[in-house]
Amino acid sequence: MPCYRRLPCVHNSRYHVYIVEVGIRELRNNLAAIMDAVDKGAVVTITHHGTPRATIQPVVAKVETGIERGIREGWLHPGPNFGKPRKDRRPTFAMTPEESRVVWEAFMEDREDDR
């Protein structure tokens, strides 16, 4: 990986991660070259008087789901509610406490009759 200086490398099974420590002045003087290294996969730690202050690393792309791929490729067509939050499908009933008590008593009487 060509860069503005030699970079230590951490090997992974699929790619190499290059790790660099640079001071603030070096970052300011070589920003374009450092950003090129980041674009190629380097992780840059910015230091101030030798103390790490920040990290610059490549942005990880969002993983596309099968549904999103199908929509993008055109072989899957979303319905009208795709992407909208789901609504509660169960009806809700608002009862007053008195109505609730009457229903409960009727339920308990029916249950006692079955015994």
Backbone as JSON Lines, residues from 0, in Angstrom:
{"i":0,"aa":"M","n":[0.84,-1.18,0.0],"ca":[0.0,0.0,0.0],"c":[0.88,1.24,0.0]}
{"i":1,"aa":"P","n":[0.87,1.98,-1.07],"ca":[1.7,3.18,-1.08],"c":[1.09,4.25,-0.19]}
{"i":2,"aa":"C","n":[1.93,4.88,0.59],"ca":[1.48,5.92,1.5],"c":[2.63,6.89,1.7]}
{"i":3,"aa":"Y","n":[2.4,7.91,2.47],"ca":[3.44,8.9,2.64],"c":[4.54,8.42,3.56]}
{"i":4,"aa":"R","n":[4.33,7.31,4.27],"ca":[5.39,6.72,5.08],"c":[5.06,5.26,5.34]}
{"i":5,"aa":"R","n":[6.02,4.5,5.83],"ca":[5.76,3.09,6.12],"c":[4.75,2.95,7.24]}
{"i":6,"aa":"L","n":[3.85,2.01,7.07],"ca":[2.78,1.82,8.04],"c":[2.86,0.44,8.66]}
{"i":7,"aa":"P","n":[2.7,0.32,9.98],"ca":[2.59,-1.01,10.57],"c":[1.26,-1.62,10.14]}
{"i":8,"aa":"C","n":[1.23,-2.92,9.98],"ca":[0.06,-3.6,9.44],"c":[-0.43,-4.67,10.4]}
{"i":9,"aa":"V","n":[-1.75,-4.76,10.57],"ca":[-2.38,-5.83,11.32],"c":[-3.12,-6.68,10.31]}
{"i":10,"aa":"H","n":[-2.78,-7.97,10.23],"ca":[-3.38,-8.84,9.23],"c":[-4.68,-9.44,9.72]}
{"i":11,"aa":"N","n":[-5.64,-9.49,8.85],"ca":[-6.9,-10.15,9.1],"c":[-7.08,-11.18,7.98]}
{"i":12,"aa":"S","n":[-8.03,-12.06,8.11],"ca":[-8.2,-13.1,7.1],"c":[-8.65,-12.52,5.77]}
{"i":13,"aa":"R","n":[-9.34,-11.38,5.77],"ca":[-9.88,-10.84,4.53],"c":[-9.17,-9.58,4.05]}
{"i":14,"aa":"Y","n":[-8.51,-8.85,4.93],"ca":[-7.9,-7.6,4.53],"c":[-6.79,-7.24,5.51]}
{"i":15,"aa":"H","n":[-6.06,-6.19,5.17],"ca":[-5.0,-5.68,6.04],"c":[-5.48,-4.36,6.64]}
{"i":16,"aa":"V","n":[-5.21,-4.14,7.91],"ca":[-5.52,-2.88,8.56],"c":[-4.21,-2.21,8.91]}
{"i":17,"aa":"Y","n":[-3.99,-1.03,8.38],"ca":[-2.77,-0.3,8.65],"c":[-3.03,0.71,9.76]}
{"i":18,"aa":"I","n":[-2.14,0.73,10.75],"ca":[-2.32,1.6,11.91],"c":[-1.21,2.63,11.94]}
{"i":19,"aa":"V","n":[-1.58,3.89,12.09],"ca":[-0.62,4.99,12.07],"c":[-0.91,5.91,13.25]}
{"i":20,"aa":"E","n":[0.13,6.42,13.88],"ca":[0.0,7.49,14.86],"c":[0.67,8.72,14.3]}
{"i":21,"aa":"V","n":[-0.08,9.82,14.27],"ca":[0.48,11.08,13.78],"c":[0.15,12.18,14.77]}
{"i":22,"aa":"G","n":[1.03,13.14,14.87],"ca":[0.78,14.32,15.7],"c":[-0.1,15.31,14.96]}
{"i":23,"aa":"I","n":[-0.59,16.28,15.69],"ca":[-1.49,17.26,15.09],"c":[-0.8,18.05,13.99]}
{"i":24,"aa":"R","n":[0.45,18.45,14.22],"ca":[1.18,19.22,13.2],"c":[1.41,18.38,11.96]}
{"i":25,"aa":"E","n":[1.8,17.12,12.14],"ca":[2.01,16.23,11.0],"c":[0.7,16.01,10.24]}
{"i":26,"aa":"L","n":[-0.41,15.89,10.95],"ca":[-1.71,15.75,10.31],"c":[-2.03,16.97,9.47]}
{"i":27,"aa":"R","n":[-1.8,18.15,10.04],"ca":[-2.09,19.39,9.31],"c":[-1.22,19.52,8.06]}
{"i":28,"aa":"N","n":[0.06,19.15,8.17],"ca":[0.98,19.29,7.04],"c":[0.78,18.24,5.96]}
{"i":29,"aa":"N","n":[0.26,17.06,6.31],"ca":[0.14,15.95,5.35],"c":[-1.3,15.41,5.26]}
{"i":30,"aa":"L","n":[-2.29,16.28,5.42],"ca":[-3.66,15.82,5.5],"c":[-4.11,15.04,4.26]}
{"i":31,"aa":"A","n":[-3.77,15.51,3.08],"ca":[-4.21,14.83,1.86],"c":[-3.63,13.42,1.79]}
{"i":32,"aa":"A","n":[-2.34,13.27,2.09],"ca":[-1.71,11.95,2.04],"c":[-2.29,11.03,3.12]}
{"i":33,"aa":"I","n":[-2.56,11.57,4.28],"ca":[-3.13,10.75,5.37],"c":[-4.54,10.32,5.0]}
{"i":34,"aa":"M","n":[-5.33,11.21,4.41],"ca":[-6.67,10.83,4.0],"c":[-6.64,9.79,2.88]}
{"i":35,"aa":"D","n":[-5.65,9.86,2.01],"ca":[-5.49,8.8,0.99],"c":[-5.22,7.46,1.65]}
{"i":36,"aa":"A","n":[-4.39,7.47,2.69],"ca":[-4.11,6.22,3.42],"c":[-5.37,5.7,4.1]}
{"i":37,"aa":"V","n":[-6.19,6.59,4.65],"ca":[-7.45,6.18,5.28],"c":[-8.39,5.59,4.23]}
{"i":38,"aa":"D","n":[-8.44,6.2,3.06],"ca":[-9.28,5.67,1.98],"c":[-8.87,4.25,1.6]}
{"i":39,"aa":"K","n":[-7.59,3.94,1.77],"ca":[-7.1,2.61,1.42],"c":[-7.16,1.64,2.59]}
{"i":40,"aa":"G","n":[-7.69,2.07,3.74],"ca":[-7.89,1.16,4.86],"c":[-7.09,1.44,6.11]}
{"i":41,"aa":"A","n":[-6.3,2.5,6.13],"ca":[-5.49,2.79,7.32],"c":[-6.36,3.35,8.45]}
{"i":42,"aa":"V","n":[-5.98,3.03,9.67],"ca":[-6.6,3.61,10.85],"c":[-5.56,4.55,11.45]}
{"i":43,"aa":"V","n":[-5.89,5.83,11.53],"ca":[-4.93,6.84,11.97],"c":[-5.33,7.34,13.36]}
{"i":44,"aa":"T","n":[-4.38,7.27,14.29],"ca":[-4.59,7.81,15.63],"c":[-3.88,9.15,15.7]}
{"i":45,"aa":"I","n":[-4.61,10.18,16.09],"ca":[-4.04,11.52,16.19],"c":[-3.62,11.75,17.63]}
{"i":46,"aa":"T","n":[-2.38,12.18,17.8],"ca":[-1.84,12.4,19.14],"c":[-1.53,13.88,19.35]}
{"i":47,"aa":"H","n":[-1.54,14.28,20.61],"ca":[-1.14,15.62,21.01],"c":[-0.14,15.46,22.14]}
{"i":48,"aa":"H","n":[1.1,15.79,21.87],"ca":[2.21,15.58,22.8],"c":[2.29,14.11,23.22]}
{"i":49,"aa":"G","n":[2.07,13.21,22.26],"ca":[2.2,11.78,22.52],"c":[0.98,11.11,23.13]}
{"i":50,"aa":"T","n":[-0.05,11.9,23.46],"ca":[-1.28,11.34,24.04],"c":[-2.33,11.17,22.95]}
{"i":51,"aa":"P","n":[-2.86,9.97,22.76],"ca":[-3.89,9.78,21.73],"c":[-5.12,10.64,22.02]}
{"i":52,"aa":"R","n":[-5.6,11.34,21.0],"ca":[-6.75,12.22,21.16],"c":[-7.94,11.8,20.3]}
{"i":53,"aa":"A","n":[-7.68,11.27,19.09],"ca":[-8.77,10.94,18.17],"c":[-8.3,9.86,17.21]}
{"i":54,"aa":"T","n":[-9.27,9.28,16.52],"ca":[-8.98,8.25,15.53],"c":[-9.72,8.59,14.24]}
{"i":55,"aa":"I","n":[-9.03,8.44,13.13],"ca":[-9.66,8.56,11.81],"c":[-9.61,7.17,11.19]}
{"i":56,"aa":"Q","n":[-10.76,6.68,10.76],"ca":[-10.81,5.36,10.14],"c":[-11.82,5.36,9.0]}
{"i":57,"aa":"P","n":[-11.7,4.4,8.09],"ca":[-12.64,4.36,6.97],"c":[-14.07,4.1,7.46]}
{"i":58,"aa":"V","n":[-15.02,4.65,6.75],"ca":[-16.42,4.43,7.06],"c":[-16.8,3.04,6.54]}
{"i":59,"aa":"V","n":[-17.47,2.27,7.39],"ca":[-17.89,0.93,7.0],"c":[-19.22,1.06,6.26]}
{"i":60,"aa":"A","n":[-19.27,0.47,5.09],"ca":[-20.5,0.53,4.29],"c":[-21.6,-0.29,4.94]}
{"i":61,"aa":"K","n":[-22.83,0.17,4.79],"ca":[-23.99,-0.54,5.34],"c":[-24.19,-1.84,4.57]}
{"i":62,"aa":"V","n":[-24.45,-2.91,5.28],"ca":[-24.67,-4.2,4.66],"c":[-26.09,-4.24,4.11]}
{"i":63,"aa":"E","n":[-26.21,-4.6,2.85],"ca":[-27.5,-4.63,2.19],"c":[-28.22,-5.95,2.48]}
{"i":64,"aa":"T","n":[-29.49,-5.86,2.86],"ca":[-30.27,-7.07,3.12],"c":[-30.76,-7.65,1.8]}
{"i":65,"aa":"G","n":[-31.24,-8.88,1.87],"ca":[-31.77,-9.53,0.68],"c":[-32.97,-8.8,0.11]}
{"i":66,"aa":"I","n":[-33.81,-8.27,1.0],"ca":[-34.99,-7.52,0.53],"c":[-34.55,-6.25,-0.18]}
{"i":67,"aa":"E","n":[-33.6,-5.52,0.4],"ca":[-33.12,-4.29,-0.23],"c":[-32.47,-4.59,-1.58]}
{"i":68,"aa":"R","n":[-31.71,-5.69,-1.67],"ca":[-31.09,-6.07,-2.93],"c":[-32.15,-6.41,-3.98]}
{"i":69,"aa":"G","n":[-33.19,-7.13,-3.57],"ca":[-34.27,-7.47,-4.49],"c":[-34.98,-6.25,-5.03]}
{"i":70,"aa":"I","n":[-35.21,-5.27,-4.17],"ca":[-35.85,-4.03,-4.61],"c":[-34.94,-3.28,-5.57]}
{"i":71,"aa":"R","n":[-33.64,-3.21,-5.22],"ca":[-32.67,-2.5,-6.08],"c":[-32.56,-3.15,-7.44]}
{"i":72,"aa":"E","n":[-32.55,-4.51,-7.47],"ca":[-32.4,-5.22,-8.74],"c":[-33.72,-5.32,-9.51]}
{"i":73,"aa":"G","n":[-34.83,-5.03,-8.85],"ca":[-36.11,-5.0,-9.56],"c":[-36.9,-6.3,-9.55]}
{"i":74,"aa":"W","n":[-36.41,-7.36,-8.97],"ca":[-37.14,-8.62,-8.95],"c":[-38.05,-8.75,-7.73]}
{"i":75,"aa":"L","n":[-38.05,-7.74,-6.86],"ca":[-38.92,-7.71,-5.7],"c":[-39.56,-6.33,-5.64]}
{"i":76,"aa":"H","n":[-40.87,-6.3,-5.51],"ca":[-41.6,-5.03,-5.5],"c":[-42.23,-4.84,-4.12]}
{"i":77,"aa":"P","n":[-41.88,-3.77,-3.42],"ca":[-42.41,-3.56,-2.07],"c":[-43.88,-3.17,-2.1]}
{"i":78,"aa":"G","n":[-44.58,-3.55,-1.05],"ca":[-45.97,-3.17,-0.91],"c":[-46.09,-1.72,-0.49]}
{"i":79,"aa":"P","n":[-47.31,-1.22,-0.4],"ca":[-47.5,0.2,-0.08],"c":[-47.05,0.58,1.33]}
{"i":80,"aa":"N","n":[-46.97,-0.39,2.24],"ca":[-46.58,-0.08,3.62],"c":[-45.14,-0.44,3.92]}
{"i":81,"aa":"F","n":[-44.32,-0.77,2.91],"ca":[-42.93,-1.14,3.13],"c":[-42.17,0.02,3.76]}
{"i":82,"aa":"G","n":[-41.48,-0.27,4.85],"ca":[-40.68,0.74,5.53],"c":[-41.44,1.56,6.55]}
{"i":83,"aa":"K","n":[-42.75,1.42,6.6],"ca":[-43.54,2.15,7.58],"c":[-43.63,1.32,8.86]}
{"i":84,"aa":"P","n":[-43.76,1.98,10.0],"ca":[-43.88,1.21,11.24],"c":[-45.19,0.43,11.26]}
{"i":85,"aa":"R","n":[-45.14,-0.77,11.84],"ca":[-46.33,-1.6,11.92],"c":[-47.25,-1.09,13.0]}
{"i":86,"aa":"K","n":[-48.53,-1.13,12.7],"ca":[-49.54,-0.72,13.67],"c":[-50.0,-1.95,14.43]}
{"i":87,"aa":"D","n":[-50.48,-1.72,15.63],"ca":[-51.02,-2.82,16.44],"c":[-52.27,-3.34,15.73]}
{"i":88,"aa":"R","n":[-52.29,-4.61,15.43],"ca":[-53.39,-5.18,14.67],"c":[-54.55,-5.62,15.55]}
{"i":89,"aa":"R","n":[-54.34,-5.71,16.85],"ca":[-55.42,-6.1,17.75],"c":[-56.26,-4.88,18.09]}
{"i":90,"aa":"P","n":[-57.58,-5.03,18.05],"ca":[-58.41,-3.88,18.42],"c":[-58.3,-3.6,19.91]}
{"i":91,"aa":"T","n":[-58.38,-2.36,20.24],"ca":[-58.34,-1.99,21.65],"c":[-59.73,-1.53,22.06]}
{"i":92,"aa":"F","n":[-60.16,-1.94,23.21],"ca":[-61.47,-1.58,23.72],"c":[-61.28,-0.74,24.97]}
{"i":93,"aa":"A","n":[-61.96,0.37,25.01],"ca":[-61.9,1.22,26.19],"c":[-63.17,0.99,27.0]}
{"i":94,"aa":"M","n":[-63.02,0.44,28.19],"ca":[-64.15,0.19,29.07],"c":[-63.99,1.01,30.33]}
{"i":95,"aa":"T","n":[-65.1,1.42,30.83],"ca":[-65.07,2.09,32.12],"c":[-64.85,1.03,33.19]}
{"i":96,"aa":"P","n":[-64.42,1.41,34.36],"ca":[-64.23,0.42,35.43],"c":[-65.52,-0.35,35.75]}
{"i":97,"aa":"E","n":[-66.67,0.31,35.67],"ca":[-67.95,-0.36,35.94],"c":[-68.23,-1.42,34.88]}
{"i":98,"aa":"E","n":[-68.0,-1.09,33.61],"ca":[-68.21,-2.07,32.52],"c":[-67.25,-3.24,32.67]}
{"i":99,"aa":"S","n":[-66.05,-2.96,33.04],"ca":[-65.06,-4.02,33.23],"c":[-65.49,-4.96,34.36]}
{"i":100,"aa":"R","n":[-66.03,-4.4,35.46],"ca":[-66.48,-5.21,36.58],"c":[-67.65,-6.1,36.18]}
{"i":101,"aa":"V","n":[-68.57,-5.57,35.39],"ca":[-69.73,-6.35,34.94],"c":[-69.28,-7.51,34.06]}
{"i":102,"aa":"V","n":[-68.36,-7.25,33.14],"ca":[-67.85,-8.3,32.26],"c":[-67.13,-9.37,33.08]}
{"i":103,"aa":"W","n":[-66.34,-8.95,34.05],"ca":[-65.6,-9.9,34.89],"c":[-66.55,-10.78,35.7]}
{"i":104,"aa":"E","n":[-67.6,-10.18,36.26],"ca":[-68.57,-10.96,37.03],"c":[-69.3,-11.96,36.15]}
{"i":105,"aa":"A","n":[-69.66,-11.55,34.94],"ca":[-70.34,-12.46,34.01],"c":[-69.4,-13.62,33.63]}
{"i":106,"aa":"F","n":[-68.15,-13.32,33.43],"ca":[-67.17,-14.36,33.1],"c":[-67.03,-15.36,34.25]}
{"i":107,"aa":"M","n":[-66.94,-14.85,35.46],"ca":[-66.77,-15.73,36.62],"c":[-68.02,-16.58,36.86]}
{"i":108,"aa":"E","n":[-69.23,-16.0,36.66],"ca":[-70.46,-16.78,36.8],"c":[-70.5,-17.9,35.78]}
{"i":109,"aa":"D","n":[-70.14,-17.6,34.55],"ca":[-70.14,-18.6,33.49],"c":[-69.14,-19.71,33.81]}
{"i":110,"aa":"R","n":[-68.05,-19.34,34.37],"ca":[-67.02,-20.33,34.7],"c":[-67.49,-21.24,35.84]}
{"i":111,"aa":"E","n":[-68.19,-20.65,36.83],"ca":[-68.7,-21.46,37.93],"c":[-69.81,-22.4,37.47]}
{"i":112,"aa":"D","n":[-70.61,-21.98,36.48],"ca":[-71.67,-22.84,35.95],"c":[-71.09,-24.06,35.26]}
{"i":113,"aa":"D","n":[-69.9,-23.95,34.68],"ca":[-69.27,-25.07,33.97],"c":[-68.77,-26.12,34.93]}
{"i":114,"aa":"R","n":[-68.59,-25.81,36.18],"ca":[-68.03,-26.77,37.14],"c":[-69.05,-27.64,37.68]}
